[in-house]
């Protein structure tokens, strides 16, 4: 964008009003584990992994996902595209959906590729040694949503 004329500026202001209060959220929402995992919400289990518990070490994957996302020029370019769509009077919802999906993908990658290991006993019980994977429920539950405040 080289410069804005009054028409583009007016479109940007109107579009920003439509965007005001819109949140793009990525993570775990209403998904729950079954009785085999005490019917816990996936977000609870994710929090336990992120922060650790008395019996389990911290396995931070959400914080690093956010840091990865904010350090990428992809985010800046995506935000520019949203504002370009706003100025041009186009529907910016597809861009917001793409932002949400892209961040959800980073979270999923951090779960799937998490470094480290399980205790020897737990790895033998599970049959593999991947600290953030057991049933696959947490990985499969990563998603995004767009909300208005």
C-alpha positions as CSV (number, residue, x, y, z in Angstrom):
1,X,0.0,0.0,0.0
2,X,1.6,3.2,-1.2
3,X,-0.9,5.7,0.1
4,X,-4.5,6.0,1.1
5,X,-7.0,8.2,-0.6
6,X,-10.1,9.4,1.3
7,X,-12.3,6.7,-0.2
8,X,-10.0,3.9,1.0
9,X,-9.6,5.6,4.4
10,X,-13.4,5.8,4.8
11,X,-13.7,2.1,3.8
12,X,-11.0,1.2,6.3
13,X,-12.8,3.0,9.1
14,X,-16.1,1.4,8.3
15,X,-14.5,-2.0,7.9
16,X,-12.7,-1.7,11.2
17,X,-16.0,-0.9,12.9
18,X,-17.3,-4.2,11.5
19,X,-14.1,-6.0,12.7
20,X,-14.3,-4.3,16.2
21,X,-14.9,-6.9,18.9
22,X,-14.0,-9.8,16.6
23,X,-11.7,-12.5,18.1
24,X,-10.0,-15.3,16.3
25,X,-9.4,-18.0,18.8
26,X,-7.4,-21.2,18.3
27,X,-7.1,-24.0,20.8
28,X,-9.5,-26.5,22.5
29,X,-13.1,-25.5,23.1
30,X,-15.9,-27.9,24.1
31,X,-14.2,-31.2,23.3
32,X,-14.1,-33.7,26.2
33,X,-12.4,-37.0,26.9
34,X,-14.5,-40.0,27.7
35,X,-14.9,-41.9,31.0
36,X,-11.4,-43.5,30.5
37,X,-10.0,-40.0,31.2
38,X,-12.5,-38.8,33.8
39,X,-14.6,-36.9,31.2
40,X,-12.2,-34.1,31.4
41,X,-12.3,-31.3,28.9
42,X,-9.4,-31.4,26.5
43,X,-8.6,-27.8,27.4
44,X,-8.0,-29.0,31.1
45,X,-5.6,-31.7,30.0
46,X,-3.9,-29.2,27.7
47,X,-3.5,-26.9,30.7
48,X,-2.1,-29.7,32.8
49,X,0.4,-30.4,30.1
50,X,1.3,-26.8,29.6
51,X,1.8,-26.0,33.3
52,X,2.5,-29.4,34.9
53,X,0.9,-30.9,37.9
54,X,2.1,-32.5,41.1
55,X,2.7,-35.8,39.3
56,X,3.5,-34.6,35.8
57,X,6.2,-32.3,34.5
58,X,5.5,-29.1,32.5
59,X,5.3,-29.7,28.8
60,X,4.8,-26.3,27.4
61,X,3.5,-26.3,23.9
62,X,0.9,-23.5,23.8
63,X,3.2,-20.7,24.9
64,X,5.8,-21.7,22.3
65,X,3.1,-22.0,19.7
66,X,2.1,-18.4,20.4
67,X,5.7,-17.2,20.3
68,X,6.3,-19.1,17.0
69,X,3.2,-17.5,15.5
70,X,4.1,-13.9,16.6
71,X,7.6,-14.2,15.3
72,X,6.5,-15.2,11.8
73,X,6.2,-12.7,9.1
74,X,3.2,-14.8,7.9
75,X,1.1,-13.3,10.7
76,X,2.0,-9.7,9.6
77,X,1.2,-10.5,6.0
78,X,-2.1,-12.1,6.9
79,X,-3.1,-9.1,9.0
80,X,-2.1,-6.8,6.1
81,X,-4.4,-8.9,3.8
82,X,-7.3,-8.5,6.3
83,X,-6.9,-4.8,6.2
84,X,-6.5,-4.7,2.4
85,X,-9.8,-6.7,2.1
86,X,-11.4,-4.2,4.5
87,X,-10.3,-1.2,2.5
88,X,-11.4,-2.8,-0.8
89,X,-14.8,-3.5,0.7
90,X,-14.3,-7.3,0.4
91,X,-15.5,-9.9,2.9
92,X,-12.6,-10.4,5.3
93,X,-14.1,-13.5,7.1
94,X,-12.1,-16.0,4.9
95,X,-8.9,-14.3,6.0
96,X,-9.9,-14.5,9.6
97,X,-10.6,-18.2,9.2
98,X,-7.2,-18.7,7.6
99,X,-5.6,-17.0,10.5
100,X,-7.4,-19.2,13.0
101,X,-6.5,-22.4,11.0
102,X,-2.9,-21.4,10.6
103,X,-2.5,-20.9,14.4
104,X,-4.4,-24.1,15.1
105,X,-1.9,-25.9,12.8
106,X,1.0,-24.5,14.7
107,X,-0.5,-25.8,18.0
108,X,-1.0,-29.2,16.5
109,X,2.5,-29.3,15.2
110,X,3.8,-28.4,18.6
111,X,1.8,-31.3,20.1
112,X,2.9,-33.7,17.5
113,X,6.6,-32.7,17.4
114,X,7.0,-32.0,21.1
115,X,10.6,-32.9,22.2
116,X,11.2,-34.9,25.3
117,X,10.1,-38.2,26.5
118,X,7.8,-40.1,28.9
119,X,8.9,-42.0,31.9
120,X,10.2,-45.5,30.9
121,X,7.1,-47.1,32.6
122,X,4.6,-44.9,30.8
123,X,6.3,-45.3,27.4
124,X,6.2,-49.0,27.8
125,X,2.5,-48.9,28.8
126,X,1.6,-46.7,25.9
127,X,3.8,-48.6,23.5
128,X,5.5,-45.5,22.2
129,X,7.4,-42.5,23.7
130,X,5.7,-39.3,22.7
131,X,4.9,-37.1,25.8
132,X,1.9,-35.2,24.4
133,X,0.3,-38.1,22.6
134,X,-1.6,-41.0,24.0
135,X,-5.1,-41.4,22.6
136,X,-4.7,-38.6,20.0
137,X,-7.7,-36.8,21.4
138,X,-5.9,-33.6,22.3
139,X,-4.2,-33.4,18.8
140,X,-7.5,-34.1,17.1
141,X,-9.3,-31.4,19.1
142,X,-7.2,-28.4,18.1
143,X,-9.4,-26.1,16.2
144,X,-10.3,-22.4,15.9
145,X,-13.4,-20.2,16.1
146,X,-14.3,-16.6,15.3
147,X,-16.3,-14.8,18.0
148,X,-17.8,-11.4,18.5
149,X,-17.3,-10.0,22.0
